[in-house]
Amino acid sequence: MLELQQTDPEVFALIEAEERYEFETLRLIPSENYASAAVIQALGSVLTNKYSEGYAGKRYYEGQRYVDTLEELAIARAKSLFEVDHANVQPYSGSPANMAAYYALLQPGDTIMGLSLPHGGHLTHGWDVNFSARFYHSVQYVVDRQTHLIDYDAVRALAKEARPKIIVCGATAYPRLFDFKAFGEIAKEVDAYFLADIAHIAGLIAAGAHPSPAPYADVITTTTHKTLRGPRGAMIMCRGEFAQSIDRAVFPALQGGPHDHTTAAIAVALKEAASPEFKEYGAQVVRNAKALAGELLERGFDLVSGGTDNHLVLIDLTNKGVTGKKASKALDRAGIVVNANTVPYDPRKPFSPSGIRIGSPAVTSRGMKEPEMRRIVAWMDEVIANADDEQALERIRNEVRDFCVAFPAPGIRIPS
Ligand SMILES: *Cc1c(COP(=O)(O)O)cnc(C)c1O
């Protein structure tokens, strides 16, 4: 990045500092990962110079000889990896992808039904500060108070009562598997569309470490930058019958020119995700999350749903006498990056919730395995018990830094 350093030393220094930070810390935010150097190279390419409104073979601009081939390659790889009829790789990110899916299938004022945000759902699934509750009528299902699991009988009962036009299944903080078949059946019973938003778990699905919604969902939306380990971006996949309305919703209804540099990087990530190494990666992500959960339970932590089947663990810190905010800030000072998170039926406010959310995708990308997970939890336990002890946090920060240096991170050149 020599030219960047010369042109803009300020931005260069900030990027370098971030790179070092990502290298020297344990990044446990379950939506984050390390994109490969190949993905980052495609993203930082001359494709950012292009305008290519439209779709391959039907562009509004000339000069698309390479871009058409590139977008078709990304689409073909998505269709093959996720076994779907159709894929659109142009959505700018996960939230716009969901907006496009609703735009394609619904009229303003129609009823959407999604998992409530404080129970693990996403803003775009009908939460009240989001467009999805402003433009549509939103009803929300919740998880069971005792088990913290989705209660499919309760979902069915609510669907029968509310008669939604679309049922959304997907989450940002649900540590268990989704029963996509059950959602598909419920949607059929009430004549609703079934949208599976697999943003968090797309990489696990691609790796065969989580069941796929492809046989049951009408539409599947996903980000490409979480467990899938690609660039920030999104895709919408669907049955053939919805292909045209999905494509028209993305362009021209909601977006202009696609981000061709992102499309290139998505194509690279999809190729990587189809490899045997990625299959092993997905399996290890789940094994590592289970190792984190097991060690946390050993140390008396209270886990939402009692454990995990996927890449994330949601910890209720109430019994430890510390808030999620305080714990996450202390952990960050100690080089362990997590986020505060609401837990189901949280008596506290969303900005200062009772829990923290951790995940294994990024540390697994660095080659860490079960023994490293147990080491991480030991540090977490120590930090949470000593959240006000700046000296202890500083010592742990140094231990974490020394530990991280032994695990090369994809996309990051080892800083000298
Ligand atoms: C991350 C996420 C999104 C939104 O993606 P952005 O790229 O942040 O807009 C949507 N749905 C779910 C389930 C997510 O986890």
The ligand as an SDF file (V2000), in Angstrom:
LIG
                    3D

 15 15  0  0  0  0  0  0  0  0999 V2000
  -26.1510   -9.3000    9.5980 C   0  0  0  0  0  0  0  0  0  0  0  0
  -27.5670   -9.6430    9.3170 C   0  0  0  0  0  0  0  0  0  0  0  0
  -28.3420   -8.8810    8.4220 C   0  0  0  0  0  0  0  0  0  0  0  0
  -27.9040   -7.5400    7.8740 C   0  0  0  0  0  0  0  0  0  0  0  0
  -26.7500   -7.4730    7.2090 O   0  0  0  0  0  0  0  0  0  0  0  0
  -26.0330   -6.0370    7.0060 P   0  0  0  0  0  0  0  0  0  0  0  0
  -25.0480   -6.3850    5.9530 O   0  0  0  0  0  0  0  0  0  0  0  0
  -25.4630   -5.6620    8.3290 O   0  0  0  0  0  0  0  0  0  0  0  0
  -27.0770   -5.0730    6.5310 O   0  0  0  0  0  0  0  0  0  0  0  0
  -29.6120   -9.3200    8.1320 C   0  0  0  0  0  0  0  0  0  0  0  0
  -30.1180  -10.4220    8.6940 N   0  0  0  0  0  0  0  0  0  0  0  0
  -29.4240  -11.1660    9.5660 C   0  0  0  0  0  0  0  0  0  0  0  0
  -30.0400  -12.3910   10.1420 C   0  0  0  0  0  0  0  0  0  0  0  0
  -28.1330  -10.7920    9.9180 C   0  0  0  0  0  0  0  0  0  0  0  0
  -27.4580  -11.5230   10.8030 O   0  0  0  0  0  0  0  0  0  0  0  0
  1  2  1  0
  2  3  1  0
  2 14  2  0
  3  4  1  0
  3 10  2  0
  4  5  1  0
  5  6  1  0
  6  7  2  0
  6  8  1  0
  6  9  1  0
 10 11  1  0
 11 12  2  0
 12 13  1  0
 12 14  1  0
 14 15  1  0
M  END
$$$$
